[in-house]
Every structure is written in structure tokens, then in C-alpha cells.
Amino acid sequence: MPVQQQSELDELHARLRRLEAAALRPRGRTNQVGAARYMNMSEETLRRLHERGEGPPRARIGTRNWSYAFDDLDRWLTERGAA
């Protein structure tokens, strides 16, 4: 196979891998239950992390609920070395 064709094929394979990886990551926001599941921890552990001021960024929804952005969860996990 000519070098140029192989190079183009390699670029397409790399692009396909990036697209497949992006498709597997959920985007948007989730609640506390979803955040705990996504990070593979219990809701209680997540709650305690927040009590100590060590939890991932979150936003208050109403008076009793929290919302987490998946991008923030990914960043928090990466910073902790858990991703």
C-alpha cells in the first residue's frame, strides 16, 4: 500500500477512536445519585466528601437537590488520579 494511503488510513483510524471514545462519555448534567454511580462511589461517600469541602463542583437545584456536570466530574476524577 502506498505511503500516502497508509497515512490517510492511520488518520482515519485515529479519528474513529476519538469519536468512539467521545460517544461513550455521557454529557450534560446528572443528580447526586447519578454522580455517585458515575464516579463508582456511594451517595454517602459523595455527601461526606462535600461535608469536608473535598467533593466535585455542584450546583443547587431548588432547596434539596444538587446537579453535577459530567465535565466537572471527569475533571475532578482526573485531578484525584482516579480516572
C-alpha positions as CSV (number, residue, x, y, z in Angstrom):
1,M,0.0,0.0,0.0
2,P,1.4,3.4,-0.9
3,V,2.7,5.6,2.0
4,Q,0.1,8.3,1.4
5,Q,-2.8,5.9,1.5
6,Q,-1.4,4.3,4.7
7,S,-1.1,7.8,6.3
8,E,-4.6,8.7,5.4
9,L,-5.9,5.4,6.8
10,D,-4.0,5.9,10.0
11,E,-5.5,9.4,10.4
12,L,-9.0,8.0,9.8
13,H,-8.4,5.2,12.4
14,A,-7.2,7.8,15.0
15,R,-10.3,10.0,14.3
16,L,-12.6,7.0,14.6
17,R,-11.0,6.1,18.0
18,R,-11.6,9.7,19.3
19,L,-15.2,9.7,18.1
20,E,-15.9,6.4,19.7
21,A,-14.4,7.4,23.0
22,A,-16.4,10.7,22.9
23,A,-19.6,8.8,22.2
24,L,-19.1,6.6,25.3
25,R,-18.9,9.5,27.7
26,P,-22.3,10.9,28.8
27,R,-22.5,14.7,28.6
28,G,-24.7,17.2,30.3
29,R,-25.7,17.0,33.9
30,T,-26.8,14.5,36.5
31,N,-28.2,14.4,40.0
32,Q,-26.3,13.2,43.2
33,V,-27.4,9.6,42.6
34,G,-26.1,9.7,39.0
35,A,-22.9,11.4,40.0
36,A,-22.1,8.8,42.7
37,R,-22.7,6.0,40.2
38,Y,-20.7,7.6,37.5
39,M,-17.7,8.0,39.9
40,N,-18.2,4.5,41.3
41,M,-18.9,5.5,44.9
42,S,-21.8,5.5,47.3
43,E,-24.1,8.5,47.7
44,E,-23.0,8.6,51.3
45,T,-19.3,8.9,50.4
46,L,-20.1,11.7,48.0
47,R,-22.1,13.5,50.6
48,R,-19.3,13.2,53.2
49,L,-16.7,14.5,50.6
50,H,-18.9,17.6,50.3
51,E,-19.2,17.9,54.1
52,R,-15.3,18.1,54.2
53,G,-15.2,20.5,51.3
54,E,-13.5,17.9,49.0
55,G,-16.3,17.0,46.6
56,P,-16.6,17.8,42.9
57,P,-18.3,21.1,41.9
58,R,-22.1,21.1,42.0
59,A,-25.0,23.4,41.6
60,R,-28.1,23.7,43.9
61,I,-31.4,22.8,42.2
62,G,-34.3,24.0,44.3
63,T,-33.9,23.6,48.0
64,R,-32.9,20.0,48.4
65,N,-31.2,18.7,45.2
66,W,-27.8,19.1,43.5
67,S,-26.8,19.0,39.9
68,Y,-23.4,17.9,38.7
69,A,-21.9,18.4,35.2
70,F,-20.2,15.4,33.7
71,D,-17.3,17.5,32.6
72,D,-16.7,18.7,36.2
73,L,-16.9,15.1,37.4
74,D,-14.3,14.0,34.8
75,R,-12.0,16.9,35.8
76,W,-12.4,16.1,39.5
77,L,-11.6,12.4,39.0
78,T,-8.6,13.3,36.8
79,E,-7.2,15.7,39.4
80,R,-7.6,13.0,42.1
81,G,-5.9,10.4,39.9
82,A,-9.0,8.2,39.9
83,A,-9.9,8.4,36.2
